[in-house]
Amino acid sequence: MLRKIRIILASIFFIGVTLLFLDFTGTLHAWLGWMAKIQFLPAALALNFAVVAVLLILTLLFGRVYCSVICPLGIMQDIISWIHGKTKKKNRFRFSYSPAKKWLRYGVLAIFIAALIVGVHSLVALVAPYSAYGRIASNLLAPLYGWGNNLFAWIAERAGSYAFYSTEVWIKSIPTFVIAAVTFVTIFILAWKNGRTWCNTICPVGTFLGFFSRFSLFAPVINTEKCRNCGLCAKQCKAACINMKEHEIDYSRCVACMDCIDTCKDGAISFARRTQTKQAVKKDADQGRRAFMVGTGLALASAATANAQKKVDGGLAPIIDKTVPQRETPLVPAGAISLKNFTDHCTGCQLCVSVCPNQVLRPSTSLMNLMQPQMSYERGYCRPECTKCSEVCPAGAILEITKEEKSSIQIGHAVVDLSLCLVNTDEVKCGNCARHCPAGAIKMVRKNPDDPKSLMIPTVNEERCIGCGACENLCPARPISAIKIEGHEVHRTI
């Protein structure tokens, strides 16, 4: 019964979190957004102490149920392993006990902590479990979901229905796509062959929670009087943590999946209150001393880091795609407060990228901030009435703001390059940037003030500009817009 309950809950969480990354309309976040906010690392970086405390208490009570019920990457590994187990009958009992590779587990955790402290955010995002799954879902699954939606939209259109509408499917960042693909293949191979190898050797969150689960109040317990040493439980344990020779379970790696309990036909394993001898407690304490030091370091580092704050125009002429302009300061969304606050908190999970309806957000290709979202306006601009990214961010990198607040937050300002403006290059009237500026920050003035017939060129009032990018996006100059947005390191209210 416990195993069935675990599977039902894990299925709900896995489907819910996955839909958050697939839903390009952003409507599901009103109902399921809390599933992203209770993921461990985003909650820690957002200083959501209530969620972190609940997860730690849950671990101290029942072991690493977070890893087997809430974490989408862990559940994905279980699904892969389960599929392999169904391919052949003999694959059902294919696991075996292996000693914990502590040097690797705590080594990765130590590197993870160091990366948090010095601000190597690309490394943090690379191994964080929720972020890794987010990249897999948004880069590998979302395009398939989008194409499927477009197929239904095509069918519905021909049936005279507007139940579906088509959406643009494109690769927002090739480096991030490659990383997501490599991560998925690596985890797939490990899970296909050995179950939870990634969780118990690489995942820093698993290692951190593993320390607390060593002292959990309830856990799978072996009754040596009933056990007849058949070894089926160890062969079914995807965490490879049951040592039948010693009748011991490594609770730092056990994810409380209950598979061993379901497998044992003699009732020798039960999920019960743990009783330990003094020798066992002493052994756990000796072995866990270094884990405690590293685990405490992770919690402190997280808090410290979080506080630091080919197209054609009507079939007549080809339209050249725009290229990304060079910006001295990257653009980050309204609600991020500052560039530093954003980079310190963002886990690179791509959830905001998935829900951005204007194709403005895409993963960064900068080495230090690889996979963290940045803004660019080749495909759209940041509409003042849209606050989707601030509504879904689970890590506090983008704080939730209202539509009224967004209209007054300056994330950057427009800069005009008159050498690229069509007024100068083609000697034609334009004014597109001024017509579409929602803040009224761009005015057209005479190129030659003394000539009343002179063409008009744009000027920018930097005090009114909010950096939405409407001017850059709608500028007809190609391939580089004659007007671009320069980001601000610290946002301000105007």
Buried (B, 14 or more C-beta within 10 A) or exposed (E): EBBEEBBEBBEEBBEBBBBBBBBBEBEBBEEBBEBBBBBBBBBBBBBBEEBBEBBBEBBBBBBBBBBBBBBBBBBBBBEBBBEBBEEEEEBBBBBEBBEBBBEEBBBBBBBBBBBBBEBBBBBBBBBBBBBBBBBBBBBBBBBEBBEEBBEBBEEBBEEEEEEBEBBEBEEBBEBBBEBBBEBBEEBBEBBBEBBBBBBBBBBBBBBBBBBBBBBBEBBBBBBEEEBEEBBBBBBBBBBBBBBBEEEBBBBBBBBBBBBBBBBBEEEBBBBEEBEEEEEEEEEBEEBBEEBEEBBEBBBEBBBEBBEEBEEEEEEEEEEEEBEBBEBEEBBBBBBBBBBBBBBBBBBBBBBBBBBBBBBBBBBBBBEEBBBBBBBBBBBBBBBBEBBBBBBBBBBBBBBEBEEEBBBBBBBBBBBBBBEBBBBBEEEEEBBBBBEBBBBEBBBBEEBEEEEEEEBBBBBBBBEBBBBBBBBBBBBBBBEBBBBBBBBBEEBEEB
